[in-house]
Amino acid sequence: MGKIYLWFVIVTAALAALPRLFLANRLAELQQAKLQKKPSLLRSKKLSLLLSASMAVAALVYYFFWRAHELWLEVAIVYSALVTAEYFFQARFSSLDSLIFQNRLLGILYLGLSIGSYVLLRRL
């Protein structure tokens, strides 16, 4: 189960990183146009709060109750933290310059997660 999940993280994190690194300007323009609508901005804020709460609960359950401390669960928590941070910061800072910076930074982080997951998979 863990190896399948790590392969999933490798592929999805790489697919999330590539457009954020190579098409950061265009993606930021599209995100800014989407976030200018009031319902979309409120939905992003609510989704970031929901993801933060669910990630915190998952981390606490993992830390206190999961005795195996499997590596793929730790990678899942890191991946969900990146997704939560993306929704939060896009809703909080929606100017074009900050969205471009966020896309490049998140692209680097997603790519690092993908490479790190691949290295961990090779060690299993």
N, C-alpha and C positions, 0 to 999 in steps of 0.2 A: 504494500500500500504506500509506503513512504517513497519508494523509488518512482512510482507513477506520479505521485504528487510533485516530487522534485522536477520531473520532466515537464509537468504542466506549468510549474513556476518558471522554468527556464524558457519555455516557448512564449508564454504570455508576457513575461517581463521583457523579453527581447522585442516582442511585437509592440509593447507599450513604449519602449525606449527609442526605437528607430524613428518614428515620426516626430517625436519630441526633440530629437537631436538634429535631424536633417530638414524638417519642415517647421521649425519653431515659430517663425514669423507668421506663416499662413495659419497654423493651428491656433496661435494667439488671437489672430483676427477673428477666426470663427468662434472661439470661446468668448471673446469680448462681445460679439454680436449676440450670442446666446444669453450671456449674463446681463445684457442691458434690459431684458424683459424682466419685469418684477416677479412673476411666478417662478421663473427659472432660477433667479437669485435666491428666493426664499426656499425653493426645493433643494438647492445646493447647500444652504445653511442647515436645513433640517436633516438632510442626508449625512452631512459631516458630523452632526451631533449624534445621530443614530449609530453611525459607524464607530465613532469614538466610544460610545457606551458599550456597544457589542464587543469591540476589541478589548476594552478594559475587563469586561466580564470573562471573555475567553482567556485572557492572560491570567486572571486570578484563578479561574478553574484549573487551568493548566498548571500553574505554580503550586497550588495547594492540594489538588486532588489527583493529578496525573502523575503516577509514580515512575512511569517508564522514562519520562523526559526524552521523548523521541525528537530527533533532529528536524523532521519535516514539520512538526508542530511549531517549532521555533521559527522556521522559515515562513510558515503561514502567518504568524503574528507579525513578523517584519513586513511581509507583503501587504497585509491589511493596514498596517500603520502608514505605509506609503500611499495607499489609496485614500485613506482617511485624510492625510495631510494634503493630498492633492485637492480634494473637494473643499476642505476648510480654507486653504490659502487662495483658491480661485474665487471663492465667495467673498473672502475678506479683502483681497487686493485684486481688483478687476481692471486696472489700467493696462494699456497695451504693453508698456515697458515691463511692468511687473509680471504680466502673463508670459512674455517672452523669456524673462529670467527664470520663472518657475518651470516653464517647459524644458529649458536646457538643464536646469538643476535636477528635475525629476527624471529626465532622460538619462542623465549620468547615474542617478541612484537606481533606476530600474535596470540599466545595463550592468551595474555593479552587482545587483541582486541576482541577475541572470547568470553572470559569470561565477559568483560565489556559490550559487546553487549547483552549478555544473561541477565545480571543484569538490563540493561536499558529496555530490552523487558519485564522483569517481573514487572517493574514499570509502564509500559503503560497500 
